[in-house]
Amino acid sequence: MSELTPDLLRELVAEARLAPSVHNIQPTRWRLLADGRLALVDDVGVRAPVADPAGHDVLVSHGAALEGMSLALNRRGLAITGMTTIEQPLSPQFTALCSFAVRQGVAPDPLAGHVARRMSWRGKFVASPDDAAALAQLAAARDDVFCIGDRQAIGEIADWADQAEFSFVRGDDYRQELLAWMRLSPSHPHYLLDGLNRDALAMNAVEASAARFVLGGLFRPLDRLGIAASLLADSAKTASASAIVLFCRPVGEDPLTTGRHFYRIWLEIDRAGFAACPISALSDHPDFNDRLRKLGEFGGDLRLVNVFRVGRPPKPLKPRHFRLPVDRLIV
């Protein structure tokens, strides 16, 4: 007999939806099956096909949502059991990627209490005397991360990050897709629901307006003048980080599993007292991915999944999460 009631399912989904997803597109849905199992469902119409042509990042996002559900269950003394991962089309819009039952009796997960606090911080960081100890704690917590704290190396990686990002931004389709998921004005109907709004991007109104033009119709003339790259540069923020964290996983690992670990490392970063911002362009760009793999001395059996800049914001953050309503996530 299922442990899940409709009210409990709503509570669980409300917490699971706090997991990160590529561009905050939120492709994950949930369905309670007739046999009492819970299915993780892919909304096949929610994609970022230019930034993620193979759909790998969407699968990693689903994995993060799955871990979010596991953590939500854990807070209630419940756990996932009997997982199956057979794809099953449910309709033209929805495909079940996996399903599982729920059991009672599980030890508390120390990361469950950090779910509500975790958020991206895309602004600058400030140094703290506690940084070294916090980085040691983070490195000791996981064997799939490599922390770079050398100031010169961080500065160099900051420049690489700008180069990597700009190489993608130069693509017209990439910019168009990125702008489609950016909510640069509070009047946007999806400002509080999905995508990347100006609060999440740590932009003020002037910066958000400028971004709309620089990434939009003015990009080509600004690029011809050689100033588009400097207007979009993020290197000062990256260079202010306490560390660059490289997240690696085994080659060939199932993306759902990778996504579960991706969420957990981000929660470990929060547990260590840091805020984080992914720099996905570095892992997506083959040349810079290779440079960072060499810097981290990764073996051939590991791949670089993502890169974070981590540090402490200038003032305490009040976590805000911009997510779709629960009723739209239960299908």
C-alpha positions, 0 to 999 in steps of 0.5 A: 500500500502506498505511503503517499496521500494526495496532500503528502504528494503535494508537500513532497513535490513542493520541496522536490521542485527546489532542485536546480535545472538547466536555465531553470526550465523545470522539465520534471513532472510527477505522477502517482501511478495506479499501483501506488508507485510514484513516477518521475515524468519528463515534459517533452516540450520543455527543452533548451535545444540549442544549449542542450542539443542532446538533452543530456542537461535535461536528464541531469536536471531530472536526476536533481529533481529525483534527489530532491524528492529523495530528500523531501521523503527523508525529512518525513522518515521515508525513502525511495525503494524498488526503483525502475528506470524503463522509459514509458510514454504516457501521452504525446506530452509526457514520458515516465523515466522512472518509478519507485515505491516508498518505504518507511524507516530511514536515517536522517540525511544531513543535507535535507536541512539545506534544501530551502537555503540553497540558491545560486548567487551570481554576484561578487564574493567577499573573502573570509578567514573561515574560507580555508577550513570550509574548503577543507570540509567540502573537499573531505565530504566528496571524492568527486570534487576538486577545489582550486583556491590559488588566486592566480589560477582562479584569475586565469579560470575567470578569463577562460570562463568569459572566453568559453561563454562568449564563444557560445553567445556569438551564436545567434540561436544560442542568444535567442534561446537564452533571451527566451528563458531570461525574465529581465522585467518584473512584468514578464508573466513568468517572472516568478515561475521559471527561467532566469529573472533579474533577481536570480541573475543579480541584476538591477533594472539598468543592467537587465535593460542593457542585457536585453539590448546587448544580447538582442539586436545590438549584439552584432554591431557591438561585436564588430566594434569589439566591445560586446565581449567586455560588456558581457564579461563576468570575470570580475565576479569569478575572480572574487570567488574563494575557490573554483570547484570542479565536479567530476563523475565516472565516464558513462554514468547514467545522467539521472545518477549524475544529476542526483550527485550534482544536487548533493554537491551543491548542497554540500557547498551550502553546508560548508557555508558558501554560495555557488554559481555554476559556470557551465560554459567551462565544462561545455567547451571542449578546450577549456574542459580539457584544460580543467581536467588536466588542472585537476589531474582527472583520470581517463575514467572521469569526466568534468560535469560542471564547474562552480565558483563558490564564496561568501556573498557580501551580505546574508542572502534571503533564499528565493526560489522561482518555481512553477506551482505544484498543481502544474507539476503533478500530472 
